[in-house]
């Protein structure tokens, strides 16, 4: 896919040029001369959220099969979630180095979602309490991996970067990247967020032991039950 950078100032930053040497740059998607699917890199300034929202809406309307990556001057979790709701697949710092931007594009092109490490860790922590997996399901997934792949997957599921994982496991970043690729392939996930959700060992509430309930044997219903039945009839009558 062709890379097109959309930014109000109309200039390419040095790190953008290194990551996408043949990219086009424009101040508005209305002037984009192509109609085929492209990768849009949208430069976001926290002081002009309206421009960003309008630009994302225009891209989704005119280039439905395209991918969108937001380059934020001041990334925040709230802005990242708002952008994702508008169909953004990637969200990172505008001044990330070229190597990082290339990695972002690779993840997005393969159908994954990219967030900065801090934002990703926050999102993982926020979703853990509401995503349920039986321990047996998590164990089954981990059994598909080699010992080193398992270690790498568990660290990646915490939202750690490749550099951080390499330091924790005392291996090279290149080795981490190779392990992550194998993990994604074996588990059928596309990014760290999907991996984190898959390996979230959190049994569903229904699977937890329910408190013992005493069965009522009296033919006379308790007053609370009578009141509940009367309220129910009133609601049915209104409906």
N, C-alpha and C positions, 0 to 999 in steps of 0.2 A: 504494500500500500504506500502511496505517496504521503509524505509528511507536509503538513501545512500549519504554520505557527500563526495564531491570531492574537494580536496585541495592539493596544491603543496607540503606542508610540511607533509601531511599524518597523522596529529594528530588531535584528537577531542578536541575542547575547552570545558571547564567545563559546560558552558551554553547549548551547543549542546547536551552533554550527558544527562543533566537533562531533556531537552525537548524530546529527542528521545533515550531512554536508550538502545534499541536493534538495533540501527543503525549500518551500516557498514561504513567504511571509506576507501577511495582509492585515489591515486594520479592521476589516469587516468581512464576514462570510458572504455577504451579498455580492462581493466582487470576485469571489473564487471562480476561476475559469473552467473548473472541471466538475463533472457530475458523478464520476465513479467513486466507489468507497475509498476514503482516505483516513489517515490518522490526524486528527486535529489536536494541536497542542495550544491550549487557551491560557494566556497569561492573565492571572487574576490579581487584582489589587484590592486589598481589604476596604479601601475607601470608595470603591465603585462596584458594589455588589449588584446593582441594577443592570449595569452593562454586562456583567458576567451572566446573570440569569437570562437576559435577552439573547445573548450570543449562543448560549447552550440550547435555548429553545429553538433558535433559527437553524442550528446544526441538526438537531433531532428531526426537524420538519423537512429540511431539504436534503439531508444526507443520512437517511435512516440506517443504512448498513455500515456507516463509518464508526470509528472508535474515537473516544474523546479522553484526553488527558489534561487535567488542570495543573498549571504551574503557578503555585501560590507564593507571593512574596512573604506572607506571614501565615503559614498553615495553621488551622485550628480544627479541632474535632467537629465542632458544630458546622463549620463551613464545608468540611469534607463530606459529612453526612448529607447536607443540603445538596451538594453537587452530585452525589451518588443517586439521590432521588430524581435528579434530572437526567440520569442515564450515563453519568461519567464512569469510566472504567479504571482510571488512574488519577491519583491525587498526590502531588509531591512538591517539594520546595523548588521554586523557580531557579535557584542557584545550585542545584545538585550537579555534581560533576558529570561529564559526558558518559562515563562508564555506567553510572547509576541510571541515567536516562535511557541508555540502551537496554538495560535490564528491565526497566519499567515497560518499555515498548514490547519486549519479548513476552513478558507475562500477559500484557493486555492483548497482544495479537493471538495468544493461545487461549483466549477466553477467560482469563483470570482477572482479578481485581488487585490493584496496587495501592497501598497506603504507606505513608512514612512509618517508621518503626514505632514512634511514640503514639501516633494515632492508631496504628494497628493493635498495639498492646492494650490501649484503652478500649477499643472496640471488642477485642477478645474478652476482656474482663467484664464488659457490659453484657455480652451475650451468653456467657457461661451459665448464669443462673436460670436462663430460660430455654436452653438447648439441652435436651435429654438424650443420653446414650446409656444403654446397659453396659456394665463392666465386661460382660461376655462379648459384646459387639466391639468394644475398644480392644480387648485382648486378641480377638480374631484378626483385626486389622494389623496389629503390631506383629503377629506371628507371620505375616506375609513378608516381613522385612528382615534383613540381616541384622546382627547385633549393632553394627556401626550405623546402619540406616535408621534403626530404631532410636538410638541415642540422638541422632541428628534431627529426626522427626519430632521428638519430644521437646527439644530445645526450640525448634522452628515454630512449634505450636504455641510457644510462649510469646511469640512475636519478635524473637531475637533476630538480628541481622546475620548475614553470612560471616561477617568479621567477628561478631560476638560469639557465634557458635564455634568458630575456628579457635578462638581463645579458650573457651570453656572445655572443648574436647581435645585441645592441643593438636590440631591438624591444620592443614592449609585451607585457605578460602576456596581454592580450586577443588579440593577434595569435598568440601562442604557442598559446593554447587553440584558436583557429580552425584553425591548422595541425595540431595534434594530432588534432582531430576528423576532419579530412580524411585524415590518415595512417591512423587506425584504420579508416575507411571503405574506403579503397583497398586496404589490406593485409588486411582482414578480421580484425583483432585487437581485443581488448576492453580491454586495459590495458597498462601499461608493461612488465610482466614478459613477457607474450606477445611484445611488440614486441622486447624485448631478446633473447629466444631466437630469434626469426625472423631478426634481423640479426647473430647471432653467427657470424662467419666463422671456422669451425673445422672443417676437413675431417676426415672419419671416419678412424680408424686404417687401415682396409683400403684407403683411397684413397691412402695414403702409399706411397712406393716400398719394396717389400719387399727384404730382403737377398738376395743371390744364394745359391741352394742348390745344392750339388754333388751330382749324381746318383750313387748307389752302383751300380757295375757288377759287383762281386764277387758270386758266387753264395752265398758264405758270409756270413751275416748277422753284423754286429758283435755283441760280447758284450752290450752295453747293450740292443740291439734284442731279443735272445733273452730277456733278463731281463724286458723290458717285456711280451713276448708271454706268458711264463709267469705274470706277475702278472695279466695280463688274464684268462687262463684261470681262475685262482684266484677272481677276482672274479665271473666268470660262474658258476662252480660254486656260490659262496656265494649268489648271487642266485637 
